[in-house]
Amino acid sequence: MGGKLALLGVLYLVQGLPHGLQAGLLPLLLRSHGISLTRVGLTRALHAPWLLKVVWRAWLALSTGVLGLLCSLLAALPPVSGPASNGMPAGAAVLLLLLNAGAAMQDVALDGLAVRLLAPAELGPGNTVQVVAYKLGAALAGGGLLAIAPDLTWGPLFLGLTAAYVLAAAVAWWAPALQLPPLQAQESHCLPSRGFRALLAVPGTPWTAGFVLLYKLGEQGAISMFPLFLLDQGVSAAEVGLWNGMVAVGFSIAGSSLGGVLLARHRQPLPLLKPLLRLRIGALAFQMALLFCFPSSSLGSLLKGAALVSLGPQHFLSGTVTTLTFALMMHCSQQAHSTIQSTHYSFLATLELLGKLLLTTGAGALADGLGLGLCFTLFLVLSLVALLYLDLAPSNLG
């Protein structure tokens, strides 16, 4: 099992780089250039290729190498400064879109590999490695680099990512664990010939699909907007990068690790999710309270410290909930016929991403139009809906 987990860890780490880059670091860089919240939020739409990954199969090493090539091209296309600018050149936006396409292709191959490699008893450790390694990659590209090198600029950032992808492509090429027998031929044709009915017929799939769409809506809206709110309140980009990219993600990794420990002891993720979702609502309510208190100048330092520290519990709970949810998804997929297991898991993972993108893409526009107070009220309500939805879970998943 050690060899499997080491391979998955390396590949999921580099897979997390594009997400961290576009969810954490790029919004800070673009906002620092004076770009509106609406335009910053709309850059999340560049994650759209991930929504198509359920119909793709790609060579893992090739897709990873393509990511390195795209990053090398992005190094030459920095954003334009100024409030009247569009944020980044059209060419850079196209390359970021292609970067997500390549990452989605890589994810399909890697998810299929994980479903085939991991035995039922290995789901806990396997999903912990998957989520933790992904978050480490996201942490490095999502603000950690900015905290380590506050003067980091666009060109060196993408050149560094190029080197990381080239190394990962070499690992994917030579990894012995990838020399598995090919999937049966009918798997690649299952989805077109039988449609989504074959996926939805797997026991527990309709409810699981609904849950993965719902469970991140409120959380992701808050996670995407709160760091930008702190930036607007005068907190430096380096401080926000440190707390949101390193400290908070460290908490997230700790939470993901705790999720793996809980799974190893209890095996069933559903009974563990309800208390965690309740705690997550409490953390979100605390951030919402800080939002309304922040204009107070007499409490400026205290509020700033509380706001930065609040990122820790929020990401800790997010990590724990994510690990349990991915284990739930994999458990559901392993109940499918072996010929559609990887397709089924990619289907659920696509819906999980869609749930994240539904609000994060438009959160900036909502904040510009309605104000952050109403936005966070919506995030809180959506988190409550996810909690109530747990009561509808079918017995075969419990």
DRENDO-1510 file (C-alpha; in Angstrom, 1 decimal, always signed):
<recs>
REC; n; res; u; v; w
REC; 1; MET; +0.0; +0.0; +0.0 .
REC; 2; GLY; +2.9; +2.4; +0.7 .
REC; 3; GLY; +4.0; +2.4; -3.0 .
REC; 4; LYS; +0.4; +3.1; -4.1 .
REC; 5; LEU; +0.0; +6.0; -1.6 .
REC; 6; ALA; +3.4; +7.6; -2.5 .
REC; 7; LEU; +2.5; +7.6; -6.2 .
REC; 8; LEU; -0.9; +9.0; -5.6 .
REC; 9; GLY; +0.5; +11.6; -3.3 .
REC; 10; VAL; +3.0; +13.0; -5.8 .
REC; 11; LEU; +0.5; +13.1; -8.6 .
REC; 12; TYR; -2.4; +14.6; -6.6 .
REC; 13; LEU; +0.0; +17.2; -5.3 .
REC; 14; VAL; +0.8; +18.6; -8.7 .
REC; 15; GLN; -2.9; +18.2; -9.6 .
REC; 16; GLY; -3.7; +20.7; -6.8 .
REC; 17; LEU; -1.5; +23.4; -8.3 .
REC; 18; PRO; -3.9; +24.9; -10.8 .
REC; 19; HIS; -6.7; +24.9; -8.3 .
REC; 20; GLY; -4.6; +26.7; -5.6 .
REC; 21; LEU; -3.2; +29.0; -8.2 .
REC; 22; GLN; -6.6; +30.2; -9.5 .
REC; 23; ALA; -8.5; +29.9; -6.2 .
REC; 24; GLY; -5.9; +31.5; -3.9 .
REC; 25; LEU; -3.1; +33.3; -5.5 .
REC; 26; LEU; -4.5; +34.8; -8.7 .
REC; 27; PRO; -7.5; +36.5; -7.0 .
REC; 28; LEU; -5.0; +38.3; -4.7 .
REC; 29; LEU; -2.7; +39.3; -7.5 .
REC; 30; LEU; -5.6; +40.5; -9.7 .
REC; 31; ARG; -7.3; +42.4; -6.8 .
REC; 32; SER; -4.0; +44.0; -6.0 .
REC; 33; HIS; -3.9; +45.3; -9.6 .
REC; 34; GLY; -7.3; +47.0; -8.9 .
REC; 35; ILE; -9.5; +44.5; -10.7 .
REC; 36; SER; -13.2; +44.5; -9.5 .
REC; 37; LEU; -14.6; +41.7; -7.4 .
REC; 38; THR; -16.9; +40.8; -10.2 .
REC; 39; ARG; -14.1; +40.3; -12.7 .
REC; 40; VAL; -12.0; +38.4; -10.1 .
REC; 41; GLY; -14.9; +36.1; -9.4 .
REC; 42; LEU; -15.5; +35.5; -13.1 .
REC; 43; THR; -12.0; +34.1; -13.6 .
REC; 44; ARG; -13.4; +31.0; -11.7 .
REC; 45; ALA; -15.3; +30.3; -14.9 .
REC; 46; LEU; -12.0; +29.2; -16.4 .
REC; 47; HIS; -12.4; +26.0; -14.4 .
REC; 48; ALA; -15.1; +25.0; -16.8 .
REC; 49; PRO; -13.1; +22.3; -18.6 .
REC; 50; TRP; -13.3; +20.3; -15.4 .
REC; 51; LEU; -17.0; +19.9; -15.9 .
REC; 52; LEU; -16.3; +17.9; -19.1 .
REC; 53; LYS; -13.8; +15.5; -17.6 .
REC; 54; VAL; -16.4; +12.7; -17.3 .
REC; 55; VAL; -16.2; +12.1; -21.1 .
REC; 56; TRP; -12.4; +12.2; -21.4 .
REC; 57; ARG; -9.6; +9.6; -21.1 .
REC; 58; ALA; -6.0; +10.8; -21.4 .
REC; 59; TRP; -2.5; +9.6; -20.8 .
REC; 60; LEU; -1.4; +10.8; -17.4 .
REC; 61; ALA; +2.2; +11.6; -18.3 .
REC; 62; LEU; +1.2; +13.5; -21.5 .
REC; 63; SER; -1.4; +15.6; -19.8 .
REC; 64; THR; +1.1; +16.5; -17.0 .
REC; 65; GLY; +3.7; +17.5; -19.5 .
REC; 66; VAL; +1.2; +19.7; -21.4 .
REC; 67; LEU; +0.5; +21.5; -18.1 .
REC; 68; GLY; +4.2; +22.4; -17.9 .
REC; 69; LEU; +4.2; +23.7; -21.5 .
REC; 70; LEU; +1.1; +25.9; -20.8 .
REC; 71; CYS; +2.7; +27.3; -17.7 .
REC; 72; SER; +5.9; +28.2; -19.7 .
REC; 73; LEU; +3.7; +30.1; -22.1 .
REC; 74; LEU; +1.8; +31.9; -19.3 .
REC; 75; ALA; +5.1; +33.2; -18.0 .
REC; 76; ALA; +5.2; +35.6; -20.9 .
REC; 77; LEU; +1.7; +37.1; -20.4 .
REC; 78; PRO; +1.4; +39.0; -17.2 .
REC; 79; PRO; -1.8; +40.9; -16.2 .
REC; 80; VAL; -2.2; +44.6; -17.0 .
REC; 81; SER; -2.4; +47.0; -14.0 .
REC; 82; GLY; -5.2; +49.6; -13.4 .
REC; 83; PRO; -8.9; +49.6; -12.5 .
REC; 84; ALA; -9.9; +50.1; -16.1 .
REC; 85; SER; -8.1; +47.0; -17.3 .
REC; 86; ASN; -9.6; +43.6; -18.0 .
REC; 87; GLY; -7.2; +42.0; -15.5 .
REC; 88; MET; -5.2; +39.8; -17.9 .
REC; 89; PRO; -4.6; +39.5; -21.6 .
REC; 90; ALA; -7.0; +37.4; -23.6 .
REC; 91; GLY; -4.1; +35.1; -24.5 .
REC; 92; ALA; -3.5; +34.5; -20.8 .
REC; 93; ALA; -7.1; +33.7; -20.2 .
REC; 94; VAL; -7.1; +31.2; -23.0 .
REC; 95; LEU; -4.0; +29.5; -21.6 .
REC; 96; LEU; -5.5; +29.3; -18.2 .
REC; 97; LEU; -8.6; +27.7; -19.7 .
REC; 98; LEU; -6.3; +25.2; -21.4 .
REC; 99; LEU; -4.5; +24.7; -18.2 .
REC; 100; ASN; -7.7; +23.6; -16.5 .
REC; 101; ALA; -8.5; +21.4; -19.5 .
REC; 102; GLY; -5.1; +19.7; -19.1 .
REC; 103; ALA; -5.6; +19.3; -15.4 .
REC; 104; ALA; -9.1; +17.8; -15.9 .
REC; 105; MET; -7.6; +15.3; -18.4 .
REC; 106; GLN; -4.9; +14.4; -15.8 .
REC; 107; ASP; -7.6; +14.1; -13.1 .
REC; 108; VAL; -9.6; +11.6; -15.1 .
REC; 109; ALA; -6.6; +9.3; -15.5 .
REC; 110; LEU; -5.6; +9.7; -11.9 .
REC; 111; ASP; -9.1; +9.1; -10.5 .
REC; 112; GLY; -9.4; +6.0; -12.5 .
REC; 113; LEU; -6.0; +4.8; -11.2 .
REC; 114; ALA; -7.1; +5.5; -7.6 .
REC; 115; VAL; -10.4; +3.6; -8.0 .
REC; 116; ARG; -8.5; +0.6; -9.4 .
REC; 117; LEU; -5.6; +0.7; -7.0 .
REC; 118; LEU; -7.3; +1.1; -3.7 .
REC; 119; ALA; -9.0; -1.9; -1.9 .
REC; 120; PRO; -12.0; -1.2; +0.3 .
REC; 121; ALA; -9.8; -1.3; +3.4 .
REC; 122; GLU; -7.5; +1.3; +1.9 .
REC; 123; LEU; -10.1; +3.9; +1.2 .
REC; 124; GLY; -9.4; +5.8; +4.4 .
REC; 125; PRO; -5.6; +6.2; +3.9 .
REC; 126; GLY; -6.1; +6.5; +0.2 .
REC; 127; ASN; -8.5; +9.4; +0.4 .
REC; 128; THR; -6.5; +11.1; +3.0 .
REC; 129; VAL; -3.4; +11.0; +0.7 .
REC; 130; GLN; -5.6; +12.2; -2.2 .
REC; 131; VAL; -7.0; +15.2; -0.3 .
REC; 132; VAL; -3.9; +16.1; +1.7 .
REC; 133; ALA; -1.6; +16.0; -1.3 .
REC; 134; TYR; -4.0; +18.0; -3.4 .
REC; 135; LYS; -4.2; +20.6; -0.7 .
REC; 136; LEU; -0.5; +20.7; -0.4 .
REC; 137; GLY; -0.3; +21.6; -4.0 .
REC; 138; ALA; -3.1; +24.1; -3.7 .
REC; 139; ALA; -1.3; +25.6; -0.7 .
REC; 140; LEU; +1.9; +26.1; -2.6 .
REC; 141; ALA; +0.3; +27.7; -5.6 .
REC; 142; GLY; -2.5; +29.4; -3.6 .
REC; 143; GLY; -0.7; +31.8; -1.4 .
REC; 144; GLY; +2.2; +29.9; +0.2 .
REC; 145; LEU; +4.6; +31.0; -2.5 .
REC; 146; LEU; +3.5; +34.6; -2.0 .
REC; 147; ALA; +4.1; +34.4; +1.7 .
REC; 148; ILE; +7.5; +32.9; +1.2 .
REC; 149; ALA; +8.4; +35.3; -1.6 .
REC; 150; PRO; +6.3; +38.5; -1.2 .
REC; 151; ASP; +7.9; +40.0; -4.3 .
REC; 152; LEU; +7.0; +37.0; -6.5 .
REC; 153; THR; +5.9; +38.1; -9.9 .
REC; 154; TRP; +3.9; +36.5; -12.7 .
REC; 155; GLY; +6.9; +35.2; -14.8 .
REC; 156; PRO; +8.9; +33.4; -12.2 .
REC; 157; LEU; +5.7; +31.9; -10.7 .
REC; 158; PHE; +4.8; +30.2; -13.9 .
REC; 159; LEU; +8.4; +29.2; -14.7 .
REC; 160; GLY; +8.5; +27.4; -11.3 .
REC; 161; LEU; +5.2; +25.6; -12.1 .
REC; 162; THR; +6.7; +24.5; -15.4 .
REC; 163; ALA; +9.6; +22.8; -13.6 .
REC; 164; ALA; +7.2; +21.1; -11.2 .
REC; 165; TYR; +5.1; +19.7; -14.0 .
REC; 166; VAL; +8.1; +18.4; -16.0 .
REC; 167; LEU; +9.3; +16.6; -12.9 .
REC; 168; ALA; +5.8; +15.1; -12.2 .
REC; 169; ALA; +5.5; +14.0; -15.8 .
REC; 170; ALA; +8.7; +12.1; -15.4 .
REC; 171; VAL; +7.3; +10.4; -12.3 .
REC; 172; ALA; +4.1; +9.5; -14.1 .
REC; 173; TRP; +6.1; +8.0; -17.0 .
REC; 174; TRP; +8.3; +5.8; -14.9 .
REC; 175; ALA; +6.0; +4.8; -12.0 .
REC; 176; PRO; +5.7; +1.0; -11.9 .
REC; 177; ALA; +2.2; +1.2; -10.4 .
REC; 178; LEU; +0.9; +2.6; -13.7 .
REC; 179; GLN; +1.8; -0.6; -15.4 .
REC; 180; LEU; -1.7; -2.1; -14.7 .
REC; 181; PRO; -3.7; -4.2; -17.1 .
REC; 182; PRO; -5.9; -2.0; -19.3 .
REC; 183; LEU; -9.5; -1.5; -18.4 .
REC; 184; GLN; -11.9; -3.7; -20.3 .
REC; 185; ALA; -12.7; -2.3; -23.7 .
REC; 186; GLN; -16.4; -1.9; -22.9 .
REC; 187; GLU; -15.7; +0.6; -20.1 .
REC; 188; SER; -14.7; +3.3; -22.5 .
REC; 189; HIS; -17.9; +2.8; -24.4 .
REC; 190; CYS; -20.3; +2.4; -21.5 .
REC; 191; LEU; -21.3; +6.0; -21.0 .
REC; 192; PRO; -22.1; +6.8; -24.7 .
REC; 193; SER; -24.0; +3.5; -25.2 .
REC; 194; ARG; -26.1; +3.4; -22.0 .
REC; 195; GLY; -26.2; +7.1; -21.1 .
REC; 196; PHE; -26.2; +8.4; -17.6 .
REC; 197; ARG; -28.9; +6.0; -16.6 .
REC; 198; ALA; -26.2; +3.4; -16.0 .
REC; 199; LEU; -24.5; +5.8; -13.6 .
REC; 200; LEU; -27.7; +6.9; -11.8 .
REC; 201; ALA; -28.7; +3.2; -11.4 .
REC; 202; VAL; -25.8; +2.5; -9.1 .
REC; 203; PRO; -27.3; +2.3; -5.5 .
REC; 204; GLY; -27.1; +5.6; -3.6 .
REC; 205; THR; -26.0; +7.7; -6.7 .
REC; 206; PRO; -28.9; +10.1; -6.9 .
REC; 207; TRP; -28.6; +11.2; -3.3 .
REC; 208; THR; -24.8; +11.3; -3.4 .
REC; 209; ALA; -24.9; +13.4; -6.6 .
REC; 210; GLY; -27.2; +15.9; -4.8 .
REC; 211; PHE; -25.0; +16.0; -1.7 .
REC; 212; VAL; -21.8; +16.7; -3.6 .
REC; 213; LEU; -23.5; +19.5; -5.5 .
REC; 214; LEU; -24.8; +21.1; -2.2 .
REC; 215; TYR; -22.2; +20.5; +0.5 .
REC; 216; LYS; -19.6; +23.1; -0.7 .
REC; 217; LEU; -21.9; +25.9; -1.9 .
REC; 218; GLY; -21.9; +28.1; +1.2 .
REC; 219; GLU; -18.4; +27.2; +2.3 .
REC; 220; GLN; -16.7; +27.9; -1.1 .
REC; 221; GLY; -18.5; +31.3; -1.4 .
REC; 222; ALA; -17.1; +32.4; +2.0 .
REC; 223; ILE; -13.6; +31.0; +1.3 .
REC; 224; SER; -13.4; +32.8; -2.0 .
REC; 225; MET; -14.7; +36.2; -0.7 .
REC; 226; PHE; -13.3; +36.5; +2.9 .
REC; 227; PRO; -9.6; +36.8; +1.9 .
REC; 228; LEU; -10.5; +39.5; -0.7 .
REC; 229; PHE; -12.5; +41.3; +2.0 .
REC; 230; LEU; -9.4; +41.3; +4.2 .
REC; 231; LEU; -7.3; +42.7; +1.3 .
REC; 232; ASP; -9.8; +45.5; +0.9 .
REC; 233; GLN; -9.6; +46.3; +4.6 .
REC; 234; GLY; -5.9; +47.1; +4.3 .
REC; 235; VAL; -4.5; +43.7; +5.3 .
REC; 236; SER; -1.4; +43.2; +3.1 .
REC; 237; ALA; -1.3; +40.6; +0.3 .
REC; 238; ALA; +1.7; +38.9; +2.1 .
REC; 239; GLU; -0.3; +38.5; +5.3 .
REC; 240; VAL; -3.4; +37.2; +3.5 .
REC; 241; GLY; -1.2; +34.9; +1.5 .
REC; 242; LEU; +0.5; +33.6; +4.6 .
REC; 243; TRP; -2.8; +32.9; +6.5 .
REC; 244; ASN; -4.9; +31.8; +3.6 .
REC; 245; GLY; -2.2; +30.0; +1.7 .
REC; 246; MET; +0.0; +28.4; +4.4 .
REC; 247; VAL; -1.6; +28.6; +7.8 .
REC; 248; ALA; -5.2; +28.0; +6.8 .
REC; 249; VAL; -4.2; +25.2; +4.3 .
REC; 250; GLY; -2.1; +23.7; +7.1 .
REC; 251; PHE; -5.3; +23.5; +9.1 .
REC; 252; SER; -7.1; +22.1; +6.1 .
REC; 253; ILE; -4.4; +19.4; +5.8 .
REC; 254; ALA; -4.7; +18.6; +9.5 .
REC; 255; GLY; -8.5; +18.4; +9.1 .
REC; 256; SER; -8.1; +16.0; +6.1 .
REC; 257; SER; -5.7; +13.9; +8.1 .
REC; 258; LEU; -8.2; +13.7; +11.0 .
REC; 259; GLY; -10.9; +12.6; +8.4 .
REC; 260; GLY; -8.6; +9.7; +7.4 .
REC; 261; VAL; -8.1; +8.7; +11.1 .
REC; 262; LEU; -11.9; +8.8; +11.7 .
REC; 263; LEU; -12.5; +6.7; +8.6 .
REC; 264; ALA; -9.9; +4.2; +9.7 .
REC; 265; ARG; -11.8; +3.8; +13.0 .
REC; 266; HIS; -15.4; +4.0; +11.9 .
REC; 267; ARG; -15.2; +3.2; +8.1 .
REC; 268; GLN; -18.6; +4.9; +7.5 .
REC; 269; PRO; -18.4; +8.6; +6.6 .
REC; 270; LEU; -22.1; +9.6; +6.9 .
REC; 271; PRO; -22.5; +9.4; +10.7 .
REC; 272; LEU; -19.4; +11.6; +11.0 .
REC; 273; LEU; -20.5; +14.4; +8.7 .
REC; 274; LYS; -23.5; +15.8; +10.6 .
REC; 275; PRO; -21.6; +17.2; +13.6 .
REC; 276; LEU; -18.9; +18.5; +11.3 .
REC; 277; LEU; -21.4; +20.4; +9.2 .
REC; 278; ARG; -22.9; +21.9; +12.3 .
REC; 279; LEU; -19.4; +23.1; +13.4 .
REC; 280; ARG; -18.8; +24.5; +9.9 .
REC; 281; ILE; -22.0; +26.6; +10.2 .
REC; 282; GLY; -20.7; +28.0; +13.5 .
REC; 283; ALA; -17.4; +29.0; +11.9 .
REC; 284; LEU; -19.2; +30.7; +9.0 .
REC; 285; ALA; -21.4; +32.6; +11.4 .
REC; 286; PHE; -18.4; +33.8; +13.3 .
REC; 287; GLN; -16.8; +35.2; +10.1 .
REC; 288; MET; -20.1; +36.8; +9.2 .
REC; 289; ALA; -20.1; +38.6; +12.6 .
REC; 290; LEU; -16.6; +39.8; +12.0 .
REC; 291; LEU; -17.8; +41.2; +8.6 .
REC; 292; PHE; -20.2; +43.5; +10.3 .
REC; 293; CYS; -17.8; +44.5; +13.1 .
REC; 294; PHE; -14.7; +45.2; +11.0 .
REC; 295; PRO; -15.3; +48.9; +10.3 .
REC; 296; SER; -14.7; +49.7; +14.0 .
REC; 297; SER; -11.4; +51.6; +14.1 .
REC; 298; SER; -11.0; +51.2; +17.9 .
REC; 299; LEU; -10.9; +47.4; +17.5 .
REC; 300; GLY; -8.9; +47.4; +14.3 .
REC; 301; SER; -6.0; +45.2; +15.4 .
REC; 302; LEU; -8.1; +42.9; +17.4 .
REC; 303; LEU; -10.6; +42.4; +14.6 .
REC; 304; LYS; -7.8; +41.9; +12.1 .
REC; 305; GLY; -6.2; +39.2; +14.2 .
REC; 306; ALA; -9.6; +37.5; +14.8 .
REC; 307; ALA; -10.4; +37.6; +11.1 .
REC; 308; LEU; -7.0; +36.0; +10.1 .
REC; 309; VAL; -7.3; +33.4; +12.8 .
REC; 310; SER; -10.8; +32.5; +11.7 .
REC; 311; LEU; -9.4; +31.1; +8.5 .
REC; 312; GLY; -7.9; +28.2; +10.5 .
REC; 313; PRO; -11.0; +26.6; +11.9 .
REC; 314; GLN; -12.9; +27.2; +8.6 .
REC; 315; HIS; -10.3; +25.4; +6.6 .
REC; 316; PHE; -9.8; +22.6; +9.2 .
REC; 317; LEU; -13.5; +21.7; +9.0 .
REC; 318; SER; -13.4; +22.0; +5.3 .
REC; 319; GLY; -10.6; +19.5; +5.1 .
REC; 320; THR; -12.3; +17.0; +7.3 .
REC; 321; VAL; -15.6; +17.3; +5.5 .
REC; 322; THR; -13.9; +17.0; +2.1 .
REC; 323; THR; -12.0; +13.8; +3.0 .
REC; 324; LEU; -15.2; +12.2; +4.3 .
REC; 325; THR; -17.1; +13.2; +1.3 .
REC; 326; PHE; -14.5; +11.9; -1.2 .
REC; 327; ALA; -14.5; +8.6; +0.7 .
REC; 328; LEU; -18.3; +8.6; +0.4 .
REC; 329; MET; -18.0; +9.2; -3.3 .
REC; 330; MET; -15.5; +6.4; -3.8 .
REC; 331; HIS; -17.6; +4.0; -1.6 .
REC; 332; CYS; -20.6; +4.7; -3.9 .
REC; 333; SER; -18.5; +4.2; -7.0 .
REC; 334; GLN; -17.1; +0.9; -5.9 .
REC; 335; GLN; -20.7; -0.4; -5.7 .
REC; 336; ALA; -20.9; +0.1; -9.5 .
REC; 337; HIS; -19.9; -2.6; -12.0 .
REC; 338; SER; -16.2; -2.7; -12.5 .
REC; 339; THR; -16.5; -1.6; -16.1 .
REC; 340; ILE; -18.0; +1.8; -15.1 .
REC; 341; GLN; -16.3; +2.5; -11.7 .
REC; 342; SER; -13.9; +5.1; -12.9 .
REC; 343; THR; -16.5; +6.7; -15.1 .
REC; 344; HIS; -18.9; +6.8; -12.1 .
REC; 345; TYR; -16.3; +8.4; -9.8 .
REC; 346; SER; -15.4; +11.0; -12.5 .
REC; 347; PHE; -19.1; +11.8; -12.8 .
REC; 348; LEU; -19.5; +12.4; -9.0 .
REC; 349; ALA; -16.2; +14.4; -9.0 .
REC; 350; THR; -17.5; +16.5; -11.8 .
REC; 351; LEU; -20.6; +17.3; -9.9 .
REC; 352; GLU; -18.5; +18.1; -6.8 .
REC; 353; LEU; -16.6; +20.6; -8.8 .
REC; 354; LEU; -19.8; +22.1; -10.2 .
REC; 355; GLY; -21.0; +22.6; -6.7 .
REC; 356; LYS; -17.9; +24.6; -5.9 .
REC; 357; LEU; -18.1; +26.7; -9.1 .
REC; 358; LEU; -21.8; +27.6; -8.9 .
REC; 359; LEU; -21.2; +30.3; -6.3 .
REC; 360; THR; -17.5; +31.1; -6.5 .
REC; 361; THR; -17.8; +32.2; -10.1 .
REC; 362; GLY; -20.6; +34.7; -9.3 .
REC; 363; ALA; -19.7; +35.5; -5.8 .
REC; 364; GLY; -17.8; +38.6; -6.8 .
REC; 365; ALA; -20.7; +40.0; -8.8 .
REC; 366; LEU; -23.1; +39.3; -5.8 .
REC; 367; ALA; -20.7; +41.1; -3.5 .
REC; 368; ASP; -20.4; +44.1; -5.8 .
REC; 369; GLY; -24.2; +44.2; -6.3 .
REC; 370; LEU; -25.6; +43.2; -2.9 .
REC; 371; GLY; -22.8; +43.7; -0.5 .
REC; 372; LEU; -20.9; +41.1; +1.5 .
REC; 373; GLY; -23.4; +41.1; +4.3 .
REC; 374; LEU; -26.2; +39.6; +2.1 .
REC; 375; CYS; -23.7; +37.3; +0.4 .
REC; 376; PHE; -22.6; +35.8; +3.7 .
REC; 377; THR; -26.3; +35.4; +4.7 .
REC; 378; LEU; -26.8; +33.3; +1.6 .
REC; 379; PHE; -23.7; +31.3; +2.3 .
REC; 380; LEU; -25.0; +30.5; +5.8 .
REC; 381; VAL; -28.4; +29.4; +4.5 .
REC; 382; LEU; -26.8; +27.1; +1.8 .
REC; 383; SER; -24.6; +25.5; +4.5 .
REC; 384; LEU; -27.8; +24.8; +6.6 .
REC; 385; VAL; -29.5; +23.2; +3.5 .
REC; 386; ALA; -26.5; +20.8; +3.1 .
REC; 387; LEU; -26.8; +19.8; +6.8 .
REC; 388; LEU; -30.6; +19.1; +6.5 .
REC; 389; TYR; -30.0; +17.1; +3.3 .
REC; 390; LEU; -28.0; +14.6; +5.3 .
REC; 391; ASP; -31.2; +13.3; +6.8 .
REC; 392; LEU; -32.4; +12.1; +3.4 .
REC; 393; ALA; -29.4; +9.7; +2.9 .
REC; 394; PRO; -30.2; +6.2; +1.8 .
REC; 395; SER; -29.5; +3.3; +4.2 .
REC; 396; ASN; -27.0; +1.6; +1.9 .
REC; 397; LEU; -24.6; +4.5; +2.3 .
REC; 398; GLY; -24.8; +4.7; +6.0 .
</recs>
